[in-house]
Amino acid sequence: MKGWLWKWTSLVFLTIAITIQIQFVFSLWTGTLNFLFYDTRYLVGQAADFFSYYQAGHNILNGIGCYTIPDPLAVPYLYPYRYLPYFAYTFGVVVNLAPPITAYWLWVALLVGFVWLAALRTRSLAKALNRPNWEGYIGMGIWFMFSPIYIELFVGQVTLMAAVFVFFALTTHSLVDGRKERGTMTIFWIAGSLTKVIPYFIAPVLLAAGRVRTVLVAVMVTVLAIVAVPAGLEALRFFLDFNAARATYVTPYIGDHSLKMLLYYVLGEPGTDFRVITGLLIGIFFGLATCATLYSRDVWSCAGLFSTSYFFIMLDVWEHHYTFLLPFLVLAWFRARPGEKKRWIPFALALLMSIPMLPIVQVLSGLGSGVHPITLGIEWQIIYHSSKVVPALIFFGWLLMMAFRSPRAENGREIILDTFRNAWNGLKTGSNPRIEEGILVREEIEKEGETQLEI
């Protein structure tokens, strides 16, 4: 396609995507889109996740444990609070500055603002990478049209916030154009990790890239946040026990979009004890991500591998959790070489994961929209539970392919040595290898102050 046609096509896509985003916000008042998703149609109610944070903070302000569900509640309804105590002492307390309903709408406004900030950062990223304008428009549109964002706004979750923090961390100047700036990436990554645990999954990639001090600071800050609050060991034990139990035992649940839930139906409902399967999934996906990280200079793709693994090794993966894939789908769009047909795969996967599957399955199965989807036959359960995790599996394979085309060195010994050399130098001196456009730059190919970069 000619340049002008790409430009106008991408602008049309961006316009449609922004219209979808506006419709998301509008539907929070009207409920127009609620029939499309399980979480907005069948669960407790709008803002239920946000109200769990609010109630936990309200408990703290009134001298009650953050995991207690008092009577009466300070909110209309809620899900049980299942996060670390420090989040109740910080975020939960802050949102109590306003009444529950007002606080929820303020949070929605902040989340929408963060989506726009991420989209604008995507536009500037395209310029920093010397990509044509239309590529930036496509990247921006991915943020706006991704349907799990609507569920995130509806329940008032914090996954999207963590995703935006990670996106900014991975697109700082030190990771895009090789500048020797310090601190900015650390701040964004720690902020994301304190908001949600998932950003910690990319810690091995940062270690291999020499950002050892960043990881150490993040660990120390998190440990300090955990021990500094006066919740006590009993609260911490409750958090660990509650979440550990749900990591290995599967209970059929329509809203769970994890690989474990899909395997539960594919294997013919084999039982609830998934401890062996959990171990196998951790070994497979973390093993592949680790091998890629040791072998590859592609920081963006390796970070995406570890982050995508979350959806394969964990249970309780809700549809809105897939907003955490957004940074890596956008970075994957820019990672591929200009002109490559395979660069459209991440874009196509983003479109596929944005399709609301619930009403489609209900209609095609013959149940009709009025019947609860728990009664779907096993074949339809498989189709429904494949709608998010199968594209994520394809994305994992795409990232793996991208990572393995950028080796650290020419032979295996040098590849391993380079990884540990980066980590040791980063710890000892704080001198990090240069990263340009998400790729660690080999010192031996630098000539006369200019870097020949392979992407």
N, C-alpha and C positions, 0 to 999 in steps of 0.2 A: 504494500500500500504506500502511496505517496505521503509525504510529510503532512500536507494540509489535511488529508483524509484521516490520518491517525489522530491529528489534533482535534478535529471536529467529532470523531467517533468517541475519543476519550472524554471530551467535554460533555457529550450526551450521556455517557455512562456516569460521569461525576454528578451531573444534574439529577439523574434518576436516583443515584445513591443518596444524595442530600435530601431528595424528596422522601425517600424511605426513612431516613433518620428523623425527619420532621414528623412523619406519620407515627414513628415509634413514640415520640414525645406526646403527640396529640392523643394517641390511644391510651396513654396512662390515665387520662381524664375520662375518656369515653368507653374504654374497654373494647374498641373495635377489633383489635387483633388478638384478643385473649383466647378465642376459640382455636387458634393455630398451635398452641403449645400446651403441653401437659402441666407445667408449673404454673401457668397463668389461669388454668381452667379448673384444675381438680384439687389444688393444695389449699393451705390455710387461708391465704388472702394476700392482697397487695401489701408490700413493705414488711412482710413477716420476718425476713432475715434482718432487715434494718432494725426492727423492733426488738430483736434479740440482743443486738448491741446496745440499744437504748435502755432496755430493762436491766441489763448487766451493769451499765453505768449508773443507773438509778439505784440499784442495789448497793453499789459501792458508796454512793453519796449518803445512803441511809444506814450504813454499817452492816449490810447483809452480804453474804458471799455471792460472788458473781454468777455461780451456777444454780443458785436457788431460784425457784419460781414461786414468788409470794402471792398471797391473796389479800387484797385485790392487786391486779397488775397496774403498772403505770401506762401501759399501752393497750390497744384494743385486743390484740392477739400476738402470738410469737411462735417461733421455733425455739427449742431449748438452745441455750448458749453453749457452744462446743469449741471455743477458741481459747488461746492462752490467756491467763488472767491479765497480763499487762495491757492487752488490747482493750479490756473493759475499763481499766484504770486511765487509759488515755483517750482513745476514740470514743468509747462509751460515755465517759464523763463529759467530754466536750460537746457531744450532740445533745446532752441534757440542758444546754444553755437555752434551747427553744422547746416549745411543746412538741410532742411526738410527731404529729402530722406535719407541722411546719418544718421540723427538722428533717423529715423524710424528703419533702419537696426541695429543700435546700440541698440535700445530698444528691438528688436527681440532677439538679441544675449543675452541681459541681462535676458530676460524672460526665454529663453532656459536654461541659466545658473542656474536660480532659480529653474527650474524643476529638474535639476540634483542635486542641493543642497537638495531639498526636498526628492528626491529618496535616496540619501546617508544618510540623517537623518533617513529615514525609515529603512534602513539597520542597523544603530546603535541602533535604537529603538527596533528592534527585539532582538538584543543582550542584551540590557538593561532589556528586559522583559524575558530573558532566553528562547526565542523561537528558534526552529531549524532554520538553515540557509534558508531552502526552504520557510519558511513563510516570511522571509525578502525579498526574491526574488519576491514572489508574490506581496507583498506590493509595491515594487519598480516598478514592471511592470504596476500596476494600474496608476501610475503617467504618464508613458510614452505612453500608448496606448489610453488614454482618448481623443476621437475625438474633443470635444469642445475646446481643447487646440489649435487645428489648426485654428479655427475661431478667437480665442483670439489673436494668432500671426498675423493672416491676417489683422484684423482691428486695431491692436496695442493697445489693451485695458489694463486696470490695475487690473481687477478682480483677475486674477491668482496671481499677486504679493501680493494682500491682503490675498488670500488664503494661500500662503506659509508663510506669516508672522504669521497668526493664527495657522498654523500647528506647527511652531517653538514655539509659545507661549504655546500651549497645550502639548508640549513634552519637556519642560524644565525639569531640574533635580528635581525641587520641585514638579512637577506633575507626574513624572515617577517613581522616586525611593525615594521620601520623603525627599530629602535634604532641609535644611533650607536656601536655597539661595534666595536672594531678588533682585529685579530689572530687571532681564533678561526677565521674562514673561511680566512684565509691558511694557518694551521697545518694544517687538515684537507686543504685542496686540495694543498698541497705534499707532505704525507704520502702522499696518493693518487698524485700524479705521480711520486714517487720509488719507489713500489711497482710501478707499471705506467705505461707511457707514455700510455695512452689518455686519462687525465684532462687531458692537455695540449691535447686537441682543443677544450676549451671556453675556451681562452685568448682567442680573438676576442670571445666574449660578455662575458668579464670586462673586457676593454679597453673595449668599447662601453658598459659599465655604470660606467665610471670607476675600476675596480679596477686601474689601471695599475701601481701600486706592488706590488700582490700578485703580478702576473705577473712583474715585474722581479725581485722577491725569489725567486720560484720558479725563474726561469731562472738566477740567480746561484748559488743553492743547488745546483741540478743540475749546472751547469758545475763548481762547486767539488768536488762529489762525484765527478765524472768525472776531473778532473785531480789530485785529492788522493791517490787510491790509487796505489800504486807499480806498477800493472800495465803501464804503458808504452803507447806509441802502437801497438805491434804488436797488443796485445790489443784496443784500440779499433778498429783496422783490421779485425781478424777479425770483430768484432761487426757492423760496418757492411757488410762484404762478404757475410757469411753471411745477414743479414736482407734486404739489398737484392736479392740474387739471387732470393729467394723472393717478392719483391713484384711481379715482372713476368713470371715464367715459370710457367705452370700445368702441374702434373703431376697426373693424375687421382688423387683420394684420397677415399675414402668419408668419412673423419672431418672433412673440410673443409666448413664450412657458410657459406662466403662467397658473395657475389653473383657473384664471378668464377668460382667452381667451378660454380655453377648455369648461368651463361652458357656455360661450356665445353660442357656437355651440350646446352643449348638450341640453340646454334649448330651442333651436329653435330660436336663435337670438331674445331674448326677449326685446331688447332695449339697449341703451347705458348707462343709469344711473344705476350704480352698487353700489351705496352708501349703500344700505341695505345689499347686498351680501358681500360687503367689511367688514361691521361691524360683520356679522355672521362669516366670515372666520377668522377675528382677534380673535373673542371670542372663537372659536373652537380650533384653533391651538395654539394660545398663552395661552389659558386656559389649554390645555393638557400639554403643555411644562412647564407651571408654576406649575401645580400639580406634575408633575414628578420631577421638581427641588426641591420642598418642601419635597417630599417624599424620594428621592433617594440620595445616596452617589456617584453615578456614574456621575462624572463631564463630562467626554467625551461624553457620550450618551445624557445628558441634553443639553450640548452645541450644539450638532448636531441637537437636536429637535428645538431649537430656530432658528438656522441658516437655517434649511430646511424649516421652516415656511415662510421664505422670499419668496419662490417660490409659495406659496399658497395665500398670502395676498396682494402681489404687482402686478401691471401691468407692462408692459415694461420689461418683463423678456426675455432677448435674450438667444440664445442657448449657447453663450460663458459664460454667467453668471453661468452655471452649473459647471464651473471649481471650483467654491467656495465650491462645495460638496466634492471635492477630499480629503481634509484633514480628513473629517468625514467618508468617505468610507474606507480610509486606517486605521483610528483609530478603526472603527467598525470591520475590519478584525482582529485586534489584541485584541479587547475587548472580543469577545466570547471565551469560554473555549476551549482549545486544544481538538480536537477530536469531537467537536459538529458538527453535520451536518448543523445546521442553520448558522454556521459561514460563509458558502459559499454564503449566500444570498447577503451580500454587494458586494462580488466579482462578482456574477452573475448580479447584478443591474448595476455595473460599466461597465460590458461588454455590457449589454442591452442599456445603455445610450450612448455607443460609436458607435452604429450602425447608420449610416446616413440614415434617414427615407425618405428624400425628393425624391430621385430617385426611391425608392421602391414603394412609393405611386403613383408617376407619371406613372410608368409602369403598376402597377396592376389596376389603375383606367382606363387605356386605353387612357389617354390624350396624353401620349408620353412626351419625355423630352423637346420638343421645346415649350410647352404650359405653360404659367405662372400659377403657382399653385393656384392663387387666384380664378381661375375658377373651382377648384375641387368641387365636390358635397359635401353636408354637412356631409355625412357618412365618406368620405375620409378626410375631414377637422378634424373630431373627431379623426380618427385614427392617423393622422399626429400630431395633437396637444397633443395627449396622449403619444407620444414617449418618452418625457423627464419627464413630470410632473407625470405620473402614476408610473413609477419606483421611483420617489422621494416620492410619497405618500406611497408606499410600504416600502421604507427606513424609513420614519417617523414612521410607525407602528413597524418596527423592533427595532428602537431606543427606542420607548416607552416600548416595551417588555423588552429590556435589562435594562432600567432604573428602572423599577418596581420590578426587582428581587434583588435589593440591597437597602433595606430600611435603613433609618438612625437609627431607634430605633424599639423597640418591640410594642409600642402603639402610637396612633395618637397624643396624647398630647406631648410626648417626641419628636416625629418627628418634630412638629412645633417649639417646644422650641429649639431644636438643631439647626434648621435653623437660627432663630433669634439670638441665642446665638453666633453662628459663626460670623454673621454680626456685632453684637455689639462688640465682642472682637476684631474683625479685625479693626473696626473703632477706638476703645478706645486705644488698646495697640499695634496694628499692628502685634499681634501674631496670625498667621494663623494655622488652623488645618492641620495636615500632610496629604499629598496626595501621594498615591503610586499607580502607574500604572493607573492613572486616577480616582482612588477611594479614597474618604475621609475615613481616618482610624479612627475607633472608639477607643477612649481612653480606654474604659473599657475592650477591648479584648487584650490590650497590656500587655505582661507579661515578666518581667525580661529583659526589653530593647529590646525584640523581638516582632515583630508585626505579628499576625496571620491575614492574609489578605484574604478576600473573594472576588473573582472576578466573 
